[in-house]
């Protein structure tokens, strides 16, 4: 559970923005979405390899 202390006189919008930022950093939504359906370990490995190849391709393009 996230706790965001609100200081006296602090704007509620600013506190809400801090909460959202902290919530995004925890990765809760990403984890919930990934748990909605089961993916086989072989498929997970394949997607990781594809992501790595894509990133490597982008880095190679950047060097040229």
C-alpha positions in Angstrom: 0.0 0.0 0.0 1.4 3.4 -1.0 1.4 6.1 1.6 1.9 9.7 0.4 2.2 12.2 3.2 0.4 15.5 2.4 2.1 18.5 3.9 0.2 21.3 5.4 -0.9 23.8 2.7 0.2 21.5 -0.1 -2.0 21.5 -3.2 -4.0 18.3 -3.5 -3.2 18.1 -7.2 0.5 18.1 -6.4 0.0 15.3 -3.9 -2.0 13.3 -6.4 0.7 13.8 -9.0 3.3 12.4 -6.5 1.0 9.4 -5.8 0.6 8.6 -9.6 4.4 8.9 -10.1 5.1 6.6 -7.2 2.4 4.1 -8.3 3.9 4.0 -11.9 7.3 3.2 -10.4 6.0 0.2 -8.5 4.9 -1.5 -11.7 1.7 -2.7 -10.2 -0.4 -2.2 -13.3 2.2 -3.9 -15.6 2.2 -6.9 -13.2 -1.6 -7.1 -13.2 -1.9 -7.0 -17.0 0.8 -9.7 -17.3 -1.1 -12.0 -14.9 -4.4 -11.7 -16.7 -3.4 -14.6 -19.0 -0.8 -17.3 -18.8 2.1 -17.3 -21.2 4.2 -20.3 -21.7 7.9 -20.0 -20.6 9.0 -20.7 -24.2 6.9 -17.9 -25.5 8.2 -15.5 -22.9 11.8 -16.4 -23.8 11.0 -15.9 -27.5 9.5 -12.4 -26.9 12.5 -11.4 -24.8 14.9 -12.5 -27.6 12.8 -10.6 -30.1 12.9 -7.5 -28.0 16.7 -7.8 -27.6 17.1 -8.2 -31.3 15.0 -5.2 -32.0 16.9 -3.0 -29.5 20.2 -4.2 -30.9 19.0 -3.4 -34.5 18.1 0.1 -33.3 21.5 0.6 -31.7 23.2 -0.7 -34.9 21.2 1.8 -37.0 22.3 4.6 -34.6 26.0 3.8 -35.1 25.7 4.0 -38.9 
